[in-house]
């Protein structure tokens, strides 16, 4: 929004917006004395409930006596706290700006019987100059399913349904489960965290430091052995990093997977199909569907990326900072689901909040840029979420939470979530629009 834009609402308020640099401008607002009086009334009704004046019951002090005793100025702070957010919101609506951060407010005048004047320095959503976004060329995705992929999936299912069998004798092999006692020493001294009993170690899993599991291979049950390894230079425990260690190990038990035969009985056990061939056909169809979904997701990501690269937009730092905050909160929620906290993560990863934020910034900047470009494309193409689409989304949530649709809609209306649903639907529709209007290299050659 360049230059100046003026908007008026009757005689109650005047608002003027002037852009001063890039994405920053100043709102110049004047609110008439009548609304100042209303704000002072509101402040008085709030404050008088807490005031004790001899000769009057609490909360029953007349306004004139209150002002004579305490001064009308005693109402100014509460009146400002009440009126300023309302006036600012109205000024934003009138001037059609889109703030992306809290304003820096300078109150110029506020007193009884006078207009209320203030200025607000505001960072607004940046303008986007779109480049080419229709006919974007994307790589063709192969969604054919090979026999090798089917066999790999069968092998994975075979392992999932395998039975662990306790062995009577060794030697240990890769993919066995070794139950061991161990104790580690550095320079002949045991170290903290280097001892375990009856520990189940899947050989080949990479659970222990490099070289450890490989030296278990070949051991027999009840055999004891010294294993020599060196901790990696980047090991999370700094005191151990790069140091050679000796582990005294005893192999107490071995378990090995007993894989089921890939036959008709296997198909019957894990599916509703009578034969392995029928199950393989169904598996191929599901793999095909999965690859098609992955291909569509890759296509959508590619068109968004290219449309964003073709656009010109100067992103305010504050928008990137806000997105980093969102990413950090999402990451913290994910850790909690895994039984961890951010503090535990920082300890294990030898990071801190500052480093993590810095790592997130490039992705945050890309997300902000992509969303701004998608919003601009949606506006250019008049893409919006329809009432029917919003209603369907609310119904989907109701089914997910097993609650009545009206209850979910009311809850969403009360917390403003319907606007978020409409926005998400609009963005998803815009991405679909870009994908539908894209082309592969082969299509471009034939055009």
Order of alpha helices (4+ residues) and beta strands (2+ residues): beta-beta-beta-alpha-alpha-alpha-beta-beta-beta-beta-alpha-beta-beta-beta-alpha-beta-beta-alpha-alpha-beta-alpha-alpha-alpha-alpha-alpha-alpha-beta-alpha
